[in-house]
Amino acid sequence: MRLNKYIAHSGICSRRKAGDLVKAGEVKVNGALEINPAYEVQKDDVVIYKGKKVVPEKKMVYILMNKPKNVVTTTSDEKARKTVLDIVQKKVKQRIYPVGRLDRNTVGLLLLTNDGDLAKKLTHPSHGVKKRYHVVLNKVVTEAHMKAIKKGLKLNDGIATVDDLDWIIGSDNSEVGIEIHMGKNRIVRRIFESLGYTVEKLDRVYYGGLTKKDLPRGWFRPLKTKEIVMLKHFG
């Protein structure tokens, strides 16, 4: 098994992040620094990260959370703010990490796992994993702006493409539902901010076939077997 995959399967982080840790010189194999993420870990190799032996988890864990506001999507926080792992730590013994990110003020669906292969698949744009958000804005969204967003807005890091967009039925048109598969940082907020709107609430209500049904804000649950199979075969 490659070193980055070996580390990811230990539940420390995603495979991509594991590769970064190796390249940064934070991992030793048999007492020697190893900076090649593609190094093939042998049966008797001892892998050390932060002074502790790394051992891949044998039990894969898949947790779906309805993330509350004012919680950060990281494994630790330098400002000592509450993290999503603080919410699950008393119930989950395995080392897990969030798949992708929701910013501190964004709420809704978040997947946590120690399955590095699945995490890599779900976060890679080539698989087109769809995410749907309920967006509450500070004013009515005009029809012209809705058409512009659907067409694709040019932001500072390229064109922002959306898969679906519409006003929320029953709202005063200051609330919209938007579906995307892009994984760019704060993409939904930046789309509306570029047109002069302020996002007052952002809630991810759908993620790769998963919904918030029977999952109150701040709660979490293990995925069902059929949901895990669905995610692994997604795209």
C-alpha positions as CSV (number, residue, x, y, z in Angstrom):
1,M,0.0,0.0,0.0
2,R,1.3,3.5,-0.9
3,L,2.3,5.6,2.1
4,N,-0.3,8.3,1.5
5,K,-3.0,5.7,1.3
6,Y,-1.6,3.9,4.4
7,I,-1.8,7.2,6.4
8,A,-5.3,8.0,5.1
9,H,-6.6,4.6,6.1
10,S,-5.4,5.3,9.7
11,G,-8.1,8.0,9.9
12,I,-5.6,10.9,10.3
13,C,-6.7,12.8,7.2
14,S,-7.6,12.4,3.5
15,R,-5.2,10.8,1.1
16,R,-4.4,14.1,-0.5
17,K,-3.6,15.7,2.9
18,A,-1.6,12.6,3.8
19,G,0.5,13.2,0.7
20,D,1.1,16.8,1.7
21,L,2.2,15.6,5.2
22,V,4.7,13.2,3.7
23,K,6.1,15.8,1.3
24,A,6.5,18.3,4.2
25,G,8.8,15.8,6.0
26,E,6.4,15.0,8.8
27,V,6.4,11.2,8.4
28,K,9.1,8.6,9.2
29,V,9.4,5.0,8.0
30,N,11.6,2.7,10.1
31,G,13.2,5.7,11.8
32,A,14.1,7.5,8.5
33,L,12.4,10.5,7.0
34,E,10.3,9.5,4.0
35,I,9.1,12.3,1.6
36,N,7.7,10.1,-1.2
37,P,3.9,9.6,-0.9
38,A,4.2,6.8,-3.4
39,Y,6.5,4.8,-1.2
40,E,5.2,1.2,-0.9
41,V,4.7,0.3,2.8
42,Q,5.9,-3.2,3.5
43,K,4.4,-5.6,6.1
44,D,7.1,-5.0,8.7
45,D,7.5,-1.2,8.2
46,V,6.9,1.1,11.1
47,V,5.3,4.4,10.1
48,I,5.6,7.3,12.6
49,Y,3.6,10.6,12.5
50,K,4.0,13.1,15.3
51,G,5.9,10.6,17.4
52,K,3.2,8.0,17.2
53,K,2.9,4.8,15.2
54,V,0.5,4.9,12.4
55,V,-1.8,1.9,12.1
56,P,-4.6,1.7,9.4
57,E,-8.1,1.3,10.8
58,K,-9.6,-2.2,10.2
59,K,-13.1,-0.9,10.7
60,M,-14.4,1.6,8.3
61,V,-16.7,4.3,9.8
62,Y,-19.1,6.4,7.9
63,I,-21.0,9.2,9.7
64,L,-23.5,11.7,8.4
65,M,-23.8,14.9,10.3
66,N,-26.2,17.8,10.1
67,K,-23.6,20.4,11.0
68,P,-24.7,23.3,13.2
69,K,-23.6,26.9,12.9
70,N,-20.4,28.2,14.6
71,V,-18.6,24.9,14.3
72,V,-15.5,24.5,12.1
73,T,-14.9,21.6,9.7
74,T,-11.3,20.7,10.7
75,T,-9.8,18.0,12.9
76,S,-8.3,20.7,15.2
77,D,-8.5,24.5,15.5
78,E,-5.7,26.9,16.5
79,K,-8.2,29.3,17.9
80,A,-9.7,26.6,20.1
81,R,-13.1,26.8,18.4
82,K,-15.5,23.9,18.5
83,T,-14.9,21.4,15.7
84,V,-17.1,18.8,14.1
85,L,-14.9,16.1,15.7
86,D,-15.8,17.6,19.1
87,I,-19.4,16.7,18.4
88,V,-18.7,13.0,17.6
89,Q,-15.7,12.2,19.8
90,K,-17.7,10.6,22.7
91,K,-19.5,8.2,20.3
92,V,-16.9,7.3,17.7
93,K,-13.7,5.6,18.8
94,Q,-12.1,5.4,15.4
95,R,-10.1,8.4,14.0
96,I,-12.3,10.0,11.4
97,Y,-12.1,13.3,9.5
98,P,-14.6,15.4,7.4
99,V,-14.9,14.9,3.7
100,G,-14.6,18.4,2.2
101,R,-15.5,21.5,4.1
102,L,-18.3,23.7,5.2
103,D,-17.3,27.1,6.5
104,R,-18.0,28.0,10.1
105,N,-21.3,29.8,9.4
106,T,-22.6,27.2,6.9
107,V,-24.9,24.4,8.2
108,G,-26.1,21.1,6.8
109,L,-24.9,17.8,5.6
110,L,-21.3,16.7,6.2
111,L,-19.8,13.3,5.8
112,L,-17.1,12.1,8.2
113,T,-15.1,8.8,7.6
114,N,-11.8,7.0,7.9
115,D,-12.2,5.6,4.3
116,G,-9.5,7.5,2.4
117,D,-10.5,6.0,-0.9
118,L,-14.1,7.1,-0.6
119,A,-13.1,10.6,0.6
120,K,-10.8,11.1,-2.4
121,K,-13.6,10.0,-4.8
122,L,-16.2,12.2,-3.3
123,T,-14.1,15.4,-3.3
124,H,-12.7,15.0,-6.8
125,P,-14.6,17.1,-9.3
126,S,-14.4,14.4,-12.0
127,H,-17.0,12.3,-10.2
128,G,-19.5,15.2,-10.2
129,V,-20.9,14.6,-6.8
130,K,-23.9,16.9,-6.5
131,K,-24.6,19.2,-3.5
132,R,-27.7,21.2,-3.0
133,Y,-28.0,24.3,-0.8
134,H,-30.8,26.4,0.5
135,V,-29.6,30.0,0.4
136,V,-31.3,32.8,2.3
137,L,-30.2,36.3,0.9
138,N,-30.6,39.8,2.2
139,K,-32.9,40.8,-0.7
140,V,-34.9,39.5,-3.6
141,V,-32.8,37.8,-6.3
142,T,-33.7,39.3,-9.7
143,E,-34.6,37.3,-12.7
144,A,-31.7,38.8,-14.6
145,H,-29.3,37.6,-11.9
146,M,-30.8,34.2,-11.9
147,K,-30.2,33.9,-15.6
148,A,-26.7,35.2,-15.2
149,I,-25.9,32.6,-12.5
150,K,-27.4,29.8,-14.6
151,K,-25.3,30.9,-17.6
152,G,-22.1,30.8,-15.5
153,L,-20.5,33.7,-13.7
154,K,-16.9,34.6,-14.1
155,L,-15.2,34.8,-10.8
156,N,-11.5,35.5,-10.0
157,D,-10.7,31.8,-10.2
158,G,-12.7,30.9,-13.3
159,I,-16.2,30.3,-14.4
160,A,-18.7,29.2,-11.7
161,T,-21.0,26.7,-13.2
162,V,-24.2,25.5,-11.5
163,D,-26.3,22.4,-12.2
164,D,-29.7,23.8,-11.1
165,L,-31.1,27.0,-9.7
166,D,-34.5,28.2,-8.7
167,W,-36.4,30.3,-6.2
168,I,-37.7,28.5,-3.1
169,I,-41.5,28.0,-3.5
170,G,-43.4,30.1,-0.9
171,S,-40.5,32.5,-0.3
172,D,-40.4,36.2,-1.4
173,N,-37.7,35.2,-4.0
174,S,-35.0,36.1,-1.5
175,E,-34.5,32.4,-1.0
176,V,-33.1,30.1,-3.6
177,G,-32.1,26.5,-4.1
178,I,-28.8,25.9,-5.9
179,E,-27.2,22.7,-7.0
180,I,-23.5,22.4,-7.8
181,H,-20.8,19.8,-8.2
182,M,-17.9,22.2,-8.0
183,G,-15.7,22.0,-4.9
184,K,-14.1,25.5,-5.0
185,N,-13.8,27.3,-1.7
186,R,-16.9,29.2,-0.6
187,I,-18.2,29.0,-4.1
188,V,-21.9,29.5,-3.3
189,R,-21.3,32.5,-1.2
190,R,-18.9,34.0,-3.8
191,I,-21.5,33.5,-6.6
192,F,-24.1,35.7,-4.8
193,E,-21.6,38.1,-3.3
194,S,-20.2,38.9,-6.8
195,L,-23.7,40.2,-7.6
196,G,-24.1,42.4,-4.6
197,Y,-26.0,40.0,-2.3
198,T,-25.3,39.1,1.3
199,V,-25.8,35.4,2.2
200,E,-27.6,35.4,5.5
201,K,-28.0,31.6,5.8
202,L,-26.5,28.7,3.9
203,D,-27.7,25.2,4.4
204,R,-26.5,22.1,2.6
205,V,-29.6,20.0,2.3
206,Y,-28.4,17.3,-0.2
207,Y,-25.1,15.6,-0.7
208,G,-24.4,12.8,-3.2
209,G,-27.9,11.2,-2.7
210,L,-28.0,11.8,1.1
211,T,-30.6,14.1,2.7
212,K,-31.3,15.5,6.1
213,K,-34.4,13.4,6.6
214,D,-34.9,12.6,10.4
215,L,-31.5,14.2,11.2
216,P,-32.0,17.4,13.4
217,R,-29.4,20.1,13.4
218,G,-26.3,19.2,15.4
219,W,-27.1,15.4,15.3
220,F,-25.3,12.7,13.5
221,R,-25.8,9.0,12.5
222,P,-24.0,6.1,10.9
223,L,-24.7,5.6,7.2
224,K,-26.8,2.6,6.3
225,T,-25.2,-0.1,4.3
226,K,-27.2,0.8,1.1
227,E,-26.0,4.4,1.5
228,I,-22.4,3.4,1.7
229,V,-22.8,1.2,-1.4
230,M,-24.5,4.1,-3.2
231,L,-21.6,6.5,-2.4
232,K,-19.0,4.0,-3.4
233,H,-20.6,3.6,-6.8
234,F,-21.5,7.2,-7.3
235,G,-20.7,8.6,-10.7
